[in-house]
Amino acid sequence: MLVLFYKPYGVLCQFTGGEVTLKDYLDIPDIYAAGRLDKDSEGLLILTDDGRLQDQIANPKHGKQKTYWVQVDGAITQDACQRLTDGVLLKDGPARAIHCQIIDPPEVPPRDPPVRFRQHIPTSWIEMTLNEGRNRQVRRMTAEAGFPTLRLVRSAVGDYTLGDLSPGEYRVMDATRVESAHAKQRHSSHRRHVRRR
């Protein structure tokens, strides 16, 4: 089994703990995340009950490419994109994007809570592809290039993409069928969560 999940902002990539976690969205036994997304990042998270498949997706030695839509502070330049593909030096070593280009704002729902904007300072979007996934790597790379990340959405992992999923929705896949599941709404005092029906 393989589950494609659009992880919303503010959700921890684990099934235990007192905060909002995957258990608030996924009621499928014996599945585990193949890789992670930070609490403040959004987008495609793959989960599976197949340990070998989990390793193929998550282990950096397999070089599975991951693509991100990144909203940055400021009007990013082609020179900055080129710097990201040429490589920047981070505290844990050099890092480079396989691909980076300036894009129009992608069709993603507004973030809850919204991104904080600074008056008179523009924002812009890039699409960036990596073949590794060090801790907060995209954020550290764009900051090093002079354009701090405001919003980060992972759009693809290898051949798997978000498709038409919305935050909190998931799709269950196996060899014979693809099923979509849409989440019901639950209200809390802090923010609205989307849960599986």
N, C-alpha and C positions, 0 to 999 in steps of 0.2 A: 504494500500500500504506500501511496505517496500523496501527501497533502500540500496543496499550494495555499498559503494563507497570507492575506494582506494585513500585516501587523500594524495596528494604529500607533500613533505617538503615545508615549507614556506607559507602554506595556512591556513588562519584563519578559525576556525569552526563557522562561522557566515555568514549571507547573506548580511550584510550591512557594510559600512566602506570603507575607501579609499585604503586599501591594497588589496592584492589578497585574495579573499574569496570564499566561496562555490558558490556564484552566477556566478563566472567565469567558472564553470564546470557543474552546475546543473540548468536546466531550467524547473523545475517541481514545479508547484504551491502548496502552503500550506503544505510543508513538513518541519520537524524540526529535528535537530540532537538529537539522543538518546544517550547522553553522549558526551564527547569531546575528542579531541586530541590536545596537544600543537602545536603551530605554527611550532616548530622544530622537531615534531614527524610525523611519516608517518603511513599509513596502514589503516585498516578497520574502517570505520565510518558508522554507521547505521543511516538512516534517515527514518522517517515515518510521515504519516498524522493521525495516530491513537494515541491519547493522552494516552490511557490505555497501549498500547504496548510500547510507549515511556517510561512510568514510570517503566514498568516491566524490560526494558533493562537498564535504566540509574540509577534508584534508588538503592543505595547501600544495602538497607534493603532486596532486593531480592537476593543478593549474586551472581549475574551473573558473571561467571568466564571470565576473559580476559587474553589472552595469547599474549606474546610479544617476538619478536626476538630482542636481545639486543647485539649490538657490543660494546665491552668495551675496554678501554685502558689498555694494558698489557695482559699477558697470564693468564687468570683466572684459579683458582684452584678448585678442588673438595671441599676443606675446605671452600672456599669462598661461593660456592653454598650452602653448608650445613649451613653456617651462615645465608644466606638469607632465607632459609626455617625454621631455628630455630628462626629467628627474629632479627631485628636490632632496635635500639632506635633512632627515629627521633625527631625533635623539637616538632612535634605535636603528639608524642606518639609512642608506639611500632608498628612495621610493619613486616609482614612475608609473604613470598611467599608460595603458596600451593604446588608449584612444581618449581624446578630449575634444569637444566642440561646443561652441555657443549655440544654444537652442532657444526657440520660443518657449514661453511658459507651458509646461505639459498639462494635459487635461487630468488634473488630480483634484479631489475635493479639497476645500479649505481645511486647514489644520485646526484641530481643537485641542488646546487653545491656539489662537492665531499667532503667526510669527510677529514679533515686535519690529515695527518699522521705525526708522529715524527720519524725521522730517527733512526734506530736501536732499536726501541721499538715496539714489536709485538702488534697485536690486536687479540681479540678472540670473539666468539659468545656464548651466552647462550639463552636458551628458558625458560621463566619465566611466571608463571601463578599466578594471583592475584584474589581475590574475592572482592576487593574494588578498588577505583580509586581516591585517594587523589591527590592534586595538585603536579605534577611532582614526583610522588611517586617512580616510577621505577628508575629514575635518582638519586634521593636522596638515595635510598636503595643501589644501586651499588656503589655509591661514599662512603657511610658509610662502605661498605665491602672492600674498597680499590681499586676499579676498576671503574673509572668514565665512564659514558655512552658516546659513540661517535655517535651512530646511534640507533634509536628506531623505530621499525616497529611493529604495532599491527597486529597479524595474525588471531586472532579469538576473537569473543565475543559470549559466550555460544556455541551454535551449528552452528553459522554462521562463515564462514571463507573467507579469501581473494580469495581462489580458483585460477583461472587463470587471475584475474584482474591485470592490470598494473596501475601504477600511473596515476590518472586522469580519469580512466574508472569507470563505475558503472553498476550495474545490478538492474533492477526494478523487484520486485517480488510481486505477489498477489496470491490469492487462485487458480487461474486457469492457470497461465502461468508465465514463466520466460523470460524476454527479456534482451538482452545485448545491451549496447550502447557503442560505441567507440568514442573517442573524436578527434576532428580535432586540428590541430596545430595552435598556434598563437605565433608570435614572438614579443618580446619586447627587450628593450635595456639591460635588466638585466638577464632574464632567459626565457627559453621556457616554456609555459604553454600548457597543453592539455585541450581542451574544447570539449564539446558535439557537435556532428553534429546535 
